């Protein structure tokens, strides 16, 4: 059986995984703290929009020019 210290690539993989986890946890904490300090922002405006629908019959002149 090999000695664990001679398997340098295993330690390199473990160190990389540990650093990625640490970086992710740090980013999550920073994002959580940043969101907590900012006032909430409204994502949707409250302005109503007008919608006009025009019905076109199949035998109208507008329909024949469109098709």
N, C-alpha and C positions, 0 to 999 in steps of 0.2 A: 504494500500500500504506500502511496506517495505521501510525502510530507506536505501539509497544507501551505507552508510558506513557499514551497517551490512552485505552487500553482498560482503564479502571479496574475494570470488572466481571470481567474475566478475572483480574486480580490478586486481587480479592475472592474469587472461586471457588477459586483456587489457595491462598490463605491459609486459607480455611475447610477445605479438604481436608487441608492440612498440619496444622492444629490438631486436626482429628479424628484423624488418624493419630498425632500426638504424644500425645493424650489416651488413645488405645487402648493404645499401647505402654507408657505410664506406668502405666495401670491393670493391665495384664498383669504388669508387673514387681512392682508392689505386691502383687498377688494371689499371685504365685509366692513372694515373700519371706515373706509372711504364712503361707502354707501350710507353708513350710519350717521356720518357727520353732515352730509348734504341734505338739503330739504327735498322732499319728494317732488318730482316733476310730472306734470300731467302729460300723458302720452297722446291723448285724443282731444281734439278741440271740441268745444261745445257748440259750435256754430252749425245751425241746420243748413242743409243744402237743398236747393230746388231741383227737382227732377221732372223733366217734361218727356212724356212718351207720345209718339205720333203713330197712330194705327194706319197701316197702308193695306188697302184691299188688293186682291190679286188682279183685278181688272182695271185698276186705276192707272193713270198716265205716269205717275211717279214710279210705280213699280216696274213698268215696262222700260223706263229709262234707266233704272238701277240695274236691272237684269239685262 
